[in-house]
């Protein structure tokens, strides 16, 4: 039994990129880091909020990420900071308990020493590598891409062994000469300039 929904769903398979944090000798030419070695604009200084210096969590240098420049316009560097006292739980605006900063270039930026009061996390360099296997939407997400009514209405289609067979068959078919690139992100929502940009989760 061929299930059209599985064949359509397979078209949305993507090759994920995996971040390896630590466990290797740091490379001075690599700029992606966890918890330290962050680039800072000397004219702006270290990011602060109402509680003082913010904790450096993640710095992603997009040219180091396979396919990382897709959909980000001119943005090359992304940084995430957290408030030093409170971890934001609910959806909040950028700058309220957390901060996301973007740069279109690292020119003019300087690697800054993390302020002493926010050095609780040990810094590690990050290596980015493509996974050997593609990833696909889970069942809940799949309904956003294809109509799975055929699967729900068929007793045979809900058989676990059949589902696995259909997925494997669809993957083999799609892998023959096809390359699926990540969908571009809305350009208007991801504009990037030399100056730090703030991203709002809530308008």
Buried (B, 14 or more C-beta within 10 A) or exposed (E): EEBEBBBBBBEBBBBEBEEEBEEEEBEEEBBBBBBBBBBBBEEEEBBBBEEEBBBBBBBBBBEBBBBBEEBBBBBBBBBBBBBBEEEEEEEEBBBBBBBBBBBBEBEEBEEBEBBEEBBEBEBBBBBBEEEEEBEBBEEEEBEEBBEBEEBEEEEEBEEEEBBEBBBEBBBEEBEEEEEEEEEEEEEEEBBBEBEBBEBEEEE
